[in-house]
């Protein structure tokens, strides 16, 4: 029979969570790259924007929860980044920007930090 300490289960759980977050960010990057290639008025842009807005909204909401165990300063920095990404995605959606590259690069940086 296997016996695990509570700390081991929590460590595994947070590692799994980081891996899932990284995979979701990588999916967003993939969609954004396709959108960048297809153009801001393409179906790919609509799909990338929709997925990425949902993802970043979830991430920002999670970072704002008191239960989030990241240090406050890091959480605040990540919320600021997330709000910038959401603003850029809205600008793209409203056809006032084509800054896919900026959103891709920021998302890549965050995904790399989860490895």
MOPAC internal coordinates of N, CA, C and O (Angstrom, degrees):
PM7 1SCF
backbone

  N    0.0000 0     0.00 0     0.00 0    0    0    0
  C    1.4319 1     0.00 0     0.00 0    1    0    0
  C    1.5285 1   109.36 1     0.00 0    2    1    0
  O    1.2310 1   120.47 1   -35.97 1    3    2    1
  N    1.3142 1   116.71 1   144.03 1    3    2    1
  C    1.4586 1   122.12 1  -179.06 1    5    3    2
  C    1.5162 1   110.76 1   -92.88 1    6    5    3
  O    1.2310 1   121.39 1   -41.32 1    7    6    5
  N    1.3160 1   114.95 1   138.68 1    7    6    5
  C    1.4596 1   120.74 1   175.77 1    9    7    6
  C    1.5129 1   108.44 1  -126.78 1   10    9    7
  O    1.2310 1   120.79 1   -55.36 1   11   10    9
  N    1.3062 1   116.09 1   124.64 1   11   10    9
  C    1.4487 1   121.48 1   179.13 1   13   11   10
  C    1.5176 1   109.19 1  -121.66 1   14   13   11
  O    1.2310 1   121.39 1   -36.64 1   15   14   13
  N    1.3179 1   114.94 1   143.36 1   15   14   13
  C    1.4618 1   117.16 1   174.70 1   17   15   14
  C    1.5199 1   108.62 1   -76.90 1   18   17   15
  O    1.2310 1   121.31 1   -20.84 1   19   18   17
  N    1.3023 1   115.11 1   159.16 1   19   18   17
  C    1.4670 1   121.27 1   178.47 1   21   19   18
  C    1.5314 1   109.81 1   -58.25 1   22   21   19
  O    1.2310 1   120.41 1   139.37 1   23   22   21
  N    1.3354 1   116.82 1   -40.63 1   23   22   21
  C    1.4731 1   121.12 1   180.00 1   25   23   22
  C    1.5271 1   110.90 1   -62.51 1   26   25   23
  O    1.2310 1   120.25 1   140.63 1   27   26   25
  N    1.3485 1   117.12 1   -39.37 1   27   26   25
  C    1.4647 1   119.95 1   178.72 1   29   27   26
  C    1.5236 1   110.98 1   -64.37 1   30   29   27
  O    1.2310 1   120.38 1   138.62 1   31   30   29
  N    1.3109 1   116.88 1   -41.38 1   31   30   29
  C    1.4657 1   121.06 1   178.93 1   33   31   30
  C    1.5233 1   109.56 1   -64.33 1   34   33   31
  O    1.2310 1   120.14 1   136.31 1   35   34   33
  N    1.3400 1   117.35 1   -43.69 1   35   34   33
  C    1.4637 1   120.69 1   178.41 1   37   35   34
  C    1.5197 1   111.18 1   -63.05 1   38   37   35
  O    1.2310 1   120.16 1   138.27 1   39   38   37
  N    1.3403 1   117.31 1   -41.73 1   39   38   37
  C    1.4634 1   120.60 1   178.59 1   41   39   38
  C    1.5181 1   110.63 1   -61.68 1   42   41   39
  O    1.2310 1   120.31 1   135.06 1   43   42   41
  N    1.3203 1   117.00 1   -44.94 1   43   42   41
  C    1.4612 1   120.87 1   178.25 1   45   43   42
  C    1.5209 1   110.49 1   -62.42 1   46   45   43
  O    1.2310 1   121.23 1   137.92 1   47   46   45
  N    1.3217 1   115.25 1   -42.08 1   47   46   45
  C    1.4493 1   120.06 1  -178.26 1   49   47   46
  C    1.5274 1   111.01 1   -63.83 1   50   49   47
  O    1.2310 1   119.55 1   136.16 1   51   50   49
  N    1.3244 1   118.46 1   -43.84 1   51   50   49
  C    1.4584 1   120.31 1  -179.48 1   53   51   50
  C    1.5238 1   110.83 1   -70.14 1   54   53   51
  O    1.2310 1   119.97 1   146.22 1   55   54   53
  N    1.3288 1   117.66 1   -33.78 1   55   54   53
  C    1.4650 1   120.48 1   176.61 1   57   55   54
  C    1.5283 1   109.91 1   -66.17 1   58   57   55
  O    1.2310 1   120.87 1   138.33 1   59   58   57
  N    1.3234 1   115.93 1   -41.67 1   59   58   57
  C    1.4670 1   119.79 1   177.27 1   61   59   58
  C    1.5221 1   110.96 1   -64.01 1   62   61   59
  O    1.2310 1   120.88 1   139.43 1   63   62   61
  N    1.3292 1   115.93 1   -40.57 1   63   62   61
  C    1.4549 1   120.64 1   179.08 1   65   63   62
  C    1.5308 1   110.68 1   -62.96 1   66   65   63
  O    1.2310 1   120.25 1   134.64 1   67   66   65
  N    1.3148 1   117.13 1   -45.36 1   67   66   65
  C    1.4747 1   120.99 1   178.17 1   69   67   66
  C    1.5235 1   110.26 1   -60.99 1   70   69   67
  O    1.2310 1   120.35 1   139.60 1   71   70   69
  N    1.3202 1   116.94 1   -40.40 1   71   70   69
  C    1.4647 1   120.42 1   179.65 1   73   71   70
  C    1.5278 1   110.72 1   -64.32 1   74   73   71
  O    1.2310 1   120.22 1   138.63 1   75   74   73
  N    1.3279 1   117.19 1   -41.37 1   75   74   73
  C    1.4663 1   120.27 1   178.30 1   77   75   74
  C    1.5320 1   110.85 1   -66.53 1   78   77   75
  O    1.2310 1   120.68 1   139.09 1   79   78   77
  N    1.3267 1   116.31 1   -40.91 1   79   78   77
  C    1.4683 1   119.67 1   177.85 1   81   79   78
  C    1.5234 1   110.21 1   -62.63 1   82   81   79
  O    1.2310 1   120.56 1   137.04 1   83   82   81
  N    1.3274 1   116.53 1   -42.96 1   83   82   81
  C    1.4686 1   120.52 1   179.11 1   85   83   82
  C    1.5249 1   110.74 1   -62.01 1   86   85   83
  O    1.2310 1   120.19 1   136.86 1   87   86   85
  N    1.3317 1   117.24 1   -43.14 1   87   86   85
  C    1.4649 1   120.11 1   178.55 1   89   87   86
  C    1.5283 1   111.74 1   -62.67 1   90   89   87
  O    1.2310 1   120.54 1   140.00 1   91   90   89
  N    1.3236 1   116.57 1   -40.00 1   91   90   89
  C    1.4674 1   120.06 1   178.05 1   93   91   90
  C    1.5232 1   110.49 1   -65.40 1   94   93   91
  O    1.2310 1   120.13 1   138.36 1   95   94   93
  N    1.3325 1   117.35 1   -41.64 1   95   94   93
  C    1.4638 1   120.36 1   177.20 1   97   95   94
  C    1.5244 1   111.16 1   -64.46 1   98   97   95
  O    1.2310 1   120.48 1   140.25 1   99   98   97
  N    1.3297 1   116.68 1   -39.75 1   99   98   97
  C    1.4652 1   120.26 1   178.13 1  101   99   98
  C    1.5277 1   111.21 1   -64.56 1  102  101   99
  O    1.2310 1   120.28 1   143.53 1  103  102  101
  N    1.3154 1   117.07 1   -36.47 1  103  102  101
  C    1.4749 1   120.92 1   175.56 1  105  103  102
  C    1.5284 1   109.91 1   -64.30 1  106  105  103
  O    1.2310 1   120.66 1   137.53 1  107  106  105
  N    1.3186 1   116.34 1   -42.47 1  107  106  105
  C    1.4587 1   120.78 1   177.41 1  109  107  106
  C    1.5274 1   110.34 1   -60.52 1  110  109  107
  O    1.2310 1   120.27 1   136.08 1  111  110  109
  N    1.3228 1   117.08 1   -43.92 1  111  110  109
  C    1.4652 1   121.71 1   178.86 1  113  111  110
  C    1.5267 1   110.38 1   -60.15 1  114  113  111
  O    1.2310 1   120.72 1   133.87 1  115  114  113
  N    1.3117 1   116.24 1   -46.13 1  115  114  113
  C    1.4709 1   121.29 1   179.16 1  117  115  114
  C    1.5307 1   111.01 1   -57.99 1  118  117  115
  O    1.2310 1   120.66 1   133.42 1  119  118  117
  N    1.3239 1   116.35 1   -46.58 1  119  118  117
  C    1.4653 1   120.37 1   179.45 1  121  119  118
  C    1.5286 1   111.71 1   -65.13 1  122  121  119
  O    1.2310 1   120.69 1   138.71 1  123  122  121
  N    1.3346 1   116.28 1   -41.29 1  123  122  121
  C    1.4594 1   120.37 1   179.57 1  125  123  122
  C    1.5245 1   111.80 1   -65.53 1  126  125  123
  O    1.2310 1   119.96 1   143.41 1  127  126  125
  N    1.3202 1   117.69 1   -36.59 1  127  126  125
  C    1.4564 1   121.01 1   177.34 1  129  127  126
  C    1.5332 1   110.93 1   -65.04 1  130  129  127
  O    1.2310 1   120.67 1   138.45 1  131  130  129
  N    1.3183 1   116.33 1   -41.55 1  131  130  129
  C    1.4674 1   120.20 1   176.33 1  133  131  130
  C    1.5266 1   110.51 1   -63.96 1  134  133  131
  O    1.2310 1   120.65 1   140.00 1  135  134  133
  N    1.3205 1   116.36 1   -40.00 1  135  134  133
  C    1.4625 1   121.07 1   178.97 1  137  135  134
  C    1.5224 1   110.84 1   -65.09 1  138  137  135
  O    1.2310 1   120.84 1   137.88 1  139  138  137
  N    1.3162 1   116.00 1   -42.12 1  139  138  137
  C    1.4645 1   120.29 1   179.10 1  141  139  138
  C    1.5262 1   110.31 1   -59.93 1  142  141  139
  O    1.2310 1   120.60 1   138.25 1  143  142  141
  N    1.3288 1   116.46 1   -41.75 1  143  142  141
  C    1.4652 1   120.88 1   179.78 1  145  143  142
  C    1.5264 1   111.78 1   -69.99 1  146  145  143
  O    1.2310 1   120.32 1   143.81 1  147  146  145
  N    1.3152 1   116.99 1   -36.19 1  147  146  145
  C    1.4701 1   120.86 1  -175.94 1  149  147  146
  C    1.5295 1   112.94 1   -84.44 1  150  149  147
  O    1.2310 1   120.24 1   157.17 1  151  150  149
  N    1.3205 1   117.14 1   -22.83 1  151  150  149
  C    1.4578 1   120.88 1   179.20 1  153  151  150
  C    1.5132 1   113.01 1   107.03 1  154  153  151
  O    1.2310 1   120.91 1   -23.07 1  155  154  153
  N    1.3317 1   115.86 1   156.93 1  155  154  153
  C    1.4688 1   120.99 1  -173.10 1  157  155  154
  C    1.5264 1   114.85 1   -68.56 1  158  157  155
  O    1.2310 1   119.44 1   164.02 1  159  158  157
  N    1.3063 1   118.67 1   -15.98 1  159  158  157
  C    1.4650 1   120.78 1   179.96 1  161  159  158
  C    1.5264 1   112.61 1  -102.02 1  162  161  159
  O    1.2310 1   120.51 1  -171.33 1  163  162  161
  N    1.3116 1   116.63 1     8.67 1  163  162  161
  C    1.4631 1   121.55 1  -176.31 1  165  163  162
  C    1.5243 1   112.34 1   -83.60 1  166  165  163
  O    1.2310 1   121.50 1   -16.66 1  167  166  165
  N    1.3187 1   114.73 1   163.34 1  167  166  165
  C    1.4635 1   120.95 1   173.72 1  169  167  166
  C    1.5270 1   110.10 1   -61.09 1  170  169  167
  O    1.2310 1   120.71 1   143.81 1  171  170  169
  N    1.3407 1   116.25 1   -36.19 1  171  170  169
  C    1.4626 1   121.00 1   178.17 1  173  171  170
  C    1.5325 1   110.99 1   -60.69 1  174  173  171
  O    1.2310 1   120.57 1   141.98 1  175  174  173
  N    1.3288 1   116.52 1   -38.02 1  175  174  173
  C    1.4678 1   120.57 1   178.81 1  177  175  174
  C    1.5268 1   110.84 1   -66.62 1  178  177  175
  O    1.2310 1   120.78 1   138.78 1  179  178  177
  N    1.3173 1   116.12 1   -41.22 1  179  178  177
  C    1.4707 1   120.35 1   178.24 1  181  179  178
  C    1.5253 1   109.94 1   -62.28 1  182  181  179
  O    1.2310 1   120.76 1   132.99 1  183  182  181
  N    1.3328 1   116.16 1   -47.01 1  183  182  181
  C    1.4694 1   120.23 1  -179.53 1  185  183  182
  C    1.5320 1   111.52 1   -63.30 1  186  185  183
  O    1.2310 1   120.52 1   135.26 1  187  186  185
  N    1.3274 1   116.62 1   -44.74 1  187  186  185
  C    1.4645 1   120.92 1  -179.37 1  189  187  186
  C    1.5172 1   110.75 1   -63.55 1  190  189  187
  O    1.2310 1   120.76 1   137.03 1  191  190  189
  N    1.3112 1   116.16 1   -42.97 1  191  190  189
  C    1.4588 1   120.80 1  -178.83 1  193  191  190
  C    1.5301 1   110.03 1   -64.36 1  194  193  191
  O    1.2310 1   120.65 1   133.48 1  195  194  193
  N    1.3079 1   116.36 1   -46.52 1  195  194  193
  C    1.4664 1   120.88 1  -178.88 1  197  195  194
  C    1.5316 1   110.92 1   -59.96 1  198  197  195
  O    1.2310 1   120.66 1   130.13 1  199  198  197
  N    1.3146 1   116.35 1   -49.87 1  199  198  197
  C    1.4607 1   120.70 1  -179.35 1  201  199  198
  C    1.5244 1   110.81 1   -62.14 1  202  201  199
  O    1.2310 1   120.54 1   132.88 1  203  202  201
  N    1.3202 1   116.58 1   -47.12 1  203  202  201
  C    1.4593 1   121.34 1  -175.25 1  205  203  202
  C    1.5282 1   112.22 1   -67.06 1  206  205  203
  O    1.2310 1   120.36 1   141.47 1  207  206  205
  N    1.3192 1   116.92 1   -38.53 1  207  206  205
  C    1.4724 1   119.85 1   176.87 1  209  207  206
  C    1.5232 1   109.98 1   -63.33 1  210  209  207
  O    1.2310 1   119.96 1   135.09 1  211  210  209
  N    1.3215 1   117.68 1   -44.91 1  211  210  209
  C    1.4612 1   120.35 1   178.81 1  213  211  210
  C    1.5305 1   110.57 1   -60.94 1  214  213  211
  O    1.2310 1   120.62 1   134.52 1  215  214  213
  N    1.3142 1   116.42 1   -45.48 1  215  214  213
  C    1.4615 1   121.08 1  -178.42 1  217  215  214
  C    1.5264 1   111.29 1   -62.36 1  218  217  215
  O    1.2310 1   120.37 1   128.31 1  219  218  217
  N    1.3330 1   116.91 1   -51.69 1  219  218  217
  C    1.4595 1   119.96 1  -177.25 1  221  219  218
  C    1.5279 1   111.69 1   -67.06 1  222  221  219
  O    1.2310 1   119.96 1   148.56 1  223  222  221
  N    1.3014 1   117.68 1   -31.44 1  223  222  221
  C    1.4677 1   120.44 1   176.18 1  225  223  222
  C    1.5274 1   109.77 1   -64.08 1  226  225  223
  O    1.2310 1   120.40 1   135.59 1  227  226  225
  N    1.3143 1   116.84 1   -44.41 1  227  226  225
  C    1.4697 1   121.24 1   177.64 1  229  227  226
  C    1.5224 1   110.39 1   -62.20 1  230  229  227
  O    1.2310 1   120.38 1   135.18 1  231  230  229
  N    1.3324 1   116.87 1   -44.82 1  231  230  229
  C    1.4622 1   120.16 1  -179.07 1  233  231  230
  C    1.5255 1   111.60 1   -62.96 1  234  233  231
  O    1.2310 1   120.28 1   134.47 1  235  234  233
  N    1.3347 1   117.08 1   -45.53 1  235  234  233
  C    1.4653 1   120.69 1  -179.39 1  237  235  234
  C    1.5297 1   110.30 1   -64.08 1  238  237  235
  O    1.2310 1   120.37 1   138.05 1  239  238  237
  N    1.3296 1   116.90 1   -41.95 1  239  238  237
  C    1.4655 1   119.73 1   178.51 1  241  239  238
  C    1.5218 1   110.93 1   -62.08 1  242  241  239
  O    1.2310 1   120.26 1   137.07 1  243  242  241
  N    1.3304 1   117.11 1   -42.93 1  243  242  241
  C    1.4579 1   120.79 1   179.09 1  245  243  242
  C    1.5285 1   111.18 1   -63.15 1  246  245  243
  O    1.2310 1   120.60 1   138.34 1  247  246  245
  N    1.3187 1   116.47 1   -41.66 1  247  246  245
  C    1.4610 1   120.23 1   179.63 1  249  247  246
  C    1.5261 1   112.27 1   -64.50 1  250  249  247
  O    1.2310 1   120.68 1   153.65 1  251  250  249
  N    1.3104 1   116.31 1   -26.35 1  251  250  249
  C    1.4558 1   120.79 1   179.66 1  253  251  250
  C    1.5167 1   114.61 1   -82.53 1  254  253  251
  O    1.2310 1   120.14 1   172.11 1  255  254  253
  N    1.3120 1   117.34 1    -7.89 1  255  254  253
  C    1.4707 1   121.02 1  -177.91 1  257  255  254
  C    1.5346 1   110.64 1   -79.80 1  258  257  255
  O    1.2310 1   121.22 1   -40.46 1  259  258  257
  N    1.3041 1   115.27 1   139.54 1  259  258  257
  C    1.4663 1   120.92 1   179.75 1  261  259  258
  C    1.5281 1   111.37 1   -60.99 1  262  261  259
  O    1.2310 1   120.27 1   151.18 1  263  262  261
  N    1.3297 1   117.10 1   -28.82 1  263  262  261
  C    1.4723 1   121.21 1  -178.12 1  265  263  262
  C    1.5290 1   112.57 1   -73.04 1  266  265  263
  O    1.2310 1   120.01 1   164.45 1  267  266  265
  N    1.3238 1   117.58 1   -15.55 1  267  266  265
  C    1.4549 1   120.68 1   179.88 1  269  267  266
  C    1.5243 1   108.55 1   -63.22 1  270  269  267
  O    1.2310 1   120.47 1   -52.18 1  271  270  269
  N    1.3241 1   116.71 1   127.82 1  271  270  269
  C    1.4603 1   121.16 1  -171.39 1  273  271  270
  C    1.5244 1   114.09 1   -93.05 1  274  273  271
  O    1.2310 1   119.84 1  -177.34 1  275  274  273
  N    1.3187 1   117.92 1     2.66 1  275  274  273
  C    1.4608 1   119.13 1   176.01 1  277  275  274
  C    1.5262 1   109.38 1   -68.87 1  278  277  275
  O    1.2310 1   120.18 1   -26.72 1  279  278  277
  N    1.3282 1   117.26 1   153.28 1  279  278  277
  C    1.4683 1   119.66 1   176.14 1  281  279  278
  C    1.5330 1   110.90 1   -58.90 1  282  281  279
  O    1.2310 1   120.92 1   -34.87 1  283  282  281
  N    1.3336 1   115.84 1   145.13 1  283  282  281
  C    1.4684 1   120.96 1  -175.46 1  285  283  282
  C    1.5214 1   112.57 1   -55.10 1  286  285  283
  O    1.2310 1   119.78 1   136.19 1  287  286  285
  N    1.3116 1   118.02 1   -43.81 1  287  286  285
  C    1.4729 1   121.96 1  -178.14 1  289  287  286
  C    1.5318 1   110.00 1   -61.76 1  290  289  287
  O    1.2310 1   120.28 1   134.49 1  291  290  289
  N    1.3176 1   117.06 1   -45.51 1  291  290  289
  C    1.4603 1   121.03 1   178.86 1  293  291  290
  C    1.5168 1   110.46 1   -63.15 1  294  293  291
  O    1.2310 1   120.73 1   136.12 1  295  294  293
  N    1.3242 1   116.21 1   -43.88 1  295  294  293
  C    1.4705 1   119.81 1   178.04 1  297  295  294
  C    1.5179 1   110.84 1   -59.33 1  298  297  295
  O    1.2310 1   120.31 1   135.12 1  299  298  297
  N    1.3262 1   117.02 1   -44.88 1  299  298  297
  C    1.4663 1   121.30 1  -179.70 1  301  299  298
  C    1.5323 1   110.62 1   -62.64 1  302  301  299
  O    1.2310 1   120.48 1   137.68 1  303  302  301
  N    1.3233 1   116.69 1   -42.32 1  303  302  301
  C    1.4702 1   120.54 1   178.88 1  305  303  302
  C    1.5307 1   110.59 1   -63.48 1  306  305  303
  O    1.2310 1   120.62 1   136.71 1  307  306  305
  N    1.3258 1   116.42 1   -43.29 1  307  306  305
  C    1.4660 1   120.24 1  -179.95 1  309  307  306
  C    1.5264 1   111.87 1   -67.73 1  310  309  307
  O    1.2310 1   120.35 1   143.94 1  311  310  309
  N    1.3224 1   116.93 1   -36.06 1  311  310  309
  C    1.4644 1   119.65 1   175.80 1  313  311  310
  C    1.5242 1   109.49 1   -63.19 1  314  313  311
  O    1.2310 1   120.21 1   136.54 1  315  314  313
  N    1.3243 1   117.21 1   -43.46 1  315  314  313
  C    1.4731 1   120.51 1   178.20 1  317  315  314
  C    1.5292 1   111.13 1   -59.95 1  318  317  315
  O    1.2310 1   120.88 1   137.00 1  319  318  317
  N    1.3158 1   115.93 1   -43.00 1  319  318  317
  C    1.4676 1   119.95 1   177.96 1  321  319  318
  C    1.5231 1   109.66 1   -63.58 1  322  321  319
  O    1.2310 1   120.63 1   134.33 1  323  322  321
  N    1.3117 1   116.39 1   -45.67 1  323  322  321
  C    1.4621 1   120.41 1  -179.90 1  325  323  322
  C    1.5180 1   112.26 1   -60.59 1  326  325  323
  O    1.2310 1   120.33 1   138.65 1  327  326  325
  N    1.3199 1   116.97 1   -41.35 1  327  326  325
  C    1.4654 1   119.90 1   178.46 1  329  327  326
  C    1.5242 1   111.34 1   -66.09 1  330  329  327
  O    1.2310 1   120.30 1   143.47 1  331  330  329
  N    1.3239 1   117.03 1   -36.53 1  331  330  329
  C    1.4682 1   120.36 1   175.49 1  333  331  330
  C    1.5295 1   110.32 1   -62.94 1  334  333  331
  O    1.2310 1   120.63 1   134.58 1  335  334  333
  N    1.3311 1   116.39 1   -45.42 1  335  334  333
  C    1.4661 1   120.59 1   179.28 1  337  335  334
  C    1.5267 1   109.73 1   -60.20 1  338  337  335
  O    1.2310 1   120.24 1   133.18 1  339  338  337
  N    1.3241 1   117.14 1   -46.82 1  339  338  337
  C    1.4656 1   120.36 1   179.94 1  341  339  338
  C    1.5294 1   111.35 1   -61.01 1  342  341  339
  O    1.2310 1   120.21 1   140.66 1  343  342  341
  N    1.3279 1   117.20 1   -39.34 1  343  342  341
  C    1.4697 1   121.18 1   177.34 1  345  343  342
  C    1.5243 1   110.65 1   -63.77 1  346  345  343
  O    1.2310 1   120.60 1   135.51 1  347  346  345
  N    1.3156 1   116.46 1   -44.49 1  347  346  345
  C    1.4729 1   120.20 1   179.35 1  349  347  346
  C    1.5297 1   110.92 1   -63.69 1  350  349  347
  O    1.2310 1   120.58 1   138.99 1  351  350  349
  N    1.3220 1   116.50 1   -41.01 1  351  350  349
  C    1.4628 1   119.79 1   178.69 1  353  351  350
  C    1.5256 1   111.18 1   -63.54 1  354  353  351
  O    1.2310 1   120.37 1   142.52 1  355  354  353
  N    1.3242 1   116.89 1   -37.48 1  355  354  353
  C    1.4619 1   120.70 1   176.79 1  357  355  354
  C    1.5337 1   110.53 1   -66.57 1  358  357  355
  O    1.2310 1   120.39 1   140.03 1  359  358  357
  N    1.3164 1   116.87 1   -39.97 1  359  358  357
  C    1.4694 1   120.42 1   177.19 1  361  359  358
  C    1.5340 1   110.52 1   -62.27 1  362  361  359
  O    1.2310 1   120.44 1   139.46 1  363  362  361
  N    1.3080 1   116.77 1   -40.54 1  363  362  361
  C    1.4761 1   120.88 1   176.98 1  365  363  362
  C    1.5221 1   109.61 1   -64.55 1  366  365  363
  O    1.2310 1   120.60 1   133.89 1  367  366  365
  N    1.3185 1   116.45 1   -46.11 1  367  366  365
  C    1.4679 1   120.50 1  -179.65 1  369  367  366
  C    1.5197 1   111.76 1   -60.11 1  370  369  367
  O    1.2310 1   120.80 1   141.82 1  371  370  369
  N    1.3172 1   116.08 1   -38.18 1  371  370  369
  C    1.4642 1   120.68 1  -178.66 1  373  371  370
  C    1.5356 1   112.40 1   -83.60 1  374  373  371
  O    1.2310 1   120.67 1  -175.23 1  375  374  373
  N    1.3332 1   116.33 1     4.77 1  375  374  373
  C    1.4704 1   123.44 1   178.62 1  377  375  374
  C    1.5271 1   112.60 1    64.03 1  378  377  375
  O    1.2310 1   120.38 1  -150.75 1  379  378  377
  N    1.3326 1   116.88 1    29.25 1  379  378  377
  C    1.4613 1   121.36 1   175.97 1  381  379  378
  C    1.5226 1   111.21 1  -101.63 1  382  381  379
  O    1.2310 1   120.29 1   177.30 1  383  382  381
  N    1.3307 1   117.05 1    -2.70 1  383  382  381
  C    1.4571 1   122.04 1  -178.77 1  385  383  382
  C    1.5260 1   109.47 1  -154.45 1  386  385  383
  O    1.2310 1   121.50 1   -22.41 1  387  386  385
  N    1.3122 1   114.74 1   157.59 1  387  386  385
  C    1.4676 1   121.48 1   172.21 1  389  387  386
  C    1.5328 1   108.83 1  -129.43 1  390  389  387
  O    1.2310 1   120.61 1  -147.97 1  391  390  389
  N    1.3193 1   116.45 1    32.03 1  391  390  389
  C    1.4595 1   122.62 1  -173.13 1  393  391  390
  C    1.5264 1   113.36 1   -78.86 1  394  393  391
  O    1.2310 1   120.64 1  -129.76 1  395  394  393
  N    1.3189 1   116.38 1    50.24 1  395  394  393
  C    1.4645 1   119.65 1   174.91 1  397  395  394
  C    1.5259 1   110.17 1   -60.10 1  398  397  395
  O    1.2310 1   120.14 1   139.30 1  399  398  397
  N    1.3316 1   117.33 1   -40.70 1  399  398  397
  C    1.4625 1   122.00 1  -175.26 1  401  399  398
  C    1.5328 1   110.44 1   -58.63 1  402  401  399
  O    1.2310 1   120.01 1   135.37 1  403  402  401
  N    1.3201 1   117.58 1   -44.63 1  403  402  401
  C    1.4641 1   120.31 1   179.74 1  405  403  402
  C    1.5184 1   111.96 1   -62.61 1  406  405  403
  O    1.2310 1   120.56 1   136.16 1  407  406  405
  N    1.3248 1   116.53 1   -43.84 1  407  406  405
  C    1.4681 1   120.97 1   179.24 1  409  407  406
  C    1.5252 1   110.15 1   -65.31 1  410  409  407
  O    1.2310 1   120.52 1   138.89 1  411  410  409
  N    1.3248 1   116.61 1   -41.11 1  411  410  409
  C    1.4713 1   121.06 1   178.70 1  413  411  410
  C    1.5282 1   110.19 1   -61.09 1  414  413  411
  O    1.2310 1   120.28 1   131.73 1  415  414  413
  N    1.3216 1   117.07 1   -48.27 1  415  414  413
  C    1.4655 1   120.80 1  -176.79 1  417  415  414
  C    1.5319 1   111.95 1   -63.78 1  418  417  415
  O    1.2310 1   120.23 1   138.03 1  419  418  417
  N    1.3129 1   117.16 1   -41.97 1  419  418  417
  C    1.4597 1   120.09 1   178.31 1  421  419  418
  C    1.5269 1   109.87 1   -64.86 1  422  421  419
  O    1.2310 1   120.42 1   135.84 1  423  422  421
  N    1.3146 1   116.80 1   -44.16 1  423  422  421
  C    1.4629 1   120.59 1   179.82 1  425  423  422
  C    1.5229 1   111.04 1   -64.04 1  426  425  423
  O    1.2310 1   120.20 1   141.60 1  427  426  425
  N    1.3261 1   117.22 1   -38.40 1  427  426  425
  C    1.4621 1   120.49 1   176.30 1  429  427  426
  C    1.5259 1   111.26 1   -62.11 1  430  429  427
  O    1.2310 1   120.45 1   139.59 1  431  430  429
  N    1.3275 1   116.74 1   -40.41 1  431  430  429
  C    1.4677 1   120.33 1   179.46 1  433  431  430
  C    1.5348 1   111.11 1   -63.52 1  434  433  431
  O    1.2310 1   120.97 1   136.78 1  435  434  433
  N    1.3049 1   115.75 1   -43.22 1  435  434  433
  C    1.4634 1   119.40 1  -179.94 1  437  435  434
  C    1.5296 1   110.31 1   -66.68 1  438  437  435
  O    1.2310 1   120.37 1   136.67 1  439  438  437
  N    1.3356 1   116.91 1   -43.33 1  439  438  437
  C    1.4704 1   120.57 1   178.75 1  441  439  438
  C    1.5298 1   110.90 1   -61.53 1  442  441  439
  O    1.2310 1   120.38 1   139.77 1  443  442  441
  N    1.3249 1   116.88 1   -40.23 1  443  442  441
  C    1.4748 1   120.75 1   179.16 1  445  443  442
  C    1.5256 1   110.50 1   -63.75 1  446  445  443
  O    1.2310 1   120.25 1   146.04 1  447  446  445
  N    1.3160 1   117.14 1   -33.96 1  447  446  445
  C    1.4538 1   120.90 1   178.91 1  449  447  446
  C    1.5153 1   113.88 1   -69.27 1  450  449  447
  O    1.2310 1   120.69 1   163.25 1  451  450  449
  N    1.3198 1   116.28 1   -16.75 1  451  450  449
  C    1.4655 1   120.71 1   180.00 1  453  451  450
  C    1.5252 1   112.57 1   -89.49 1  454  453  451
  O    1.2310 1   120.02 1   174.79 1  455  454  453
  N    1.3142 1   117.56 1    -5.21 1  455  454  453
  C    1.4751 1   120.12 1  -179.03 1  457  455  454
  C    1.5010 1   111.27 1   -76.01 1  458  457  455
  O    1.2310 1   120.10 1   180.00 1  459  458  457

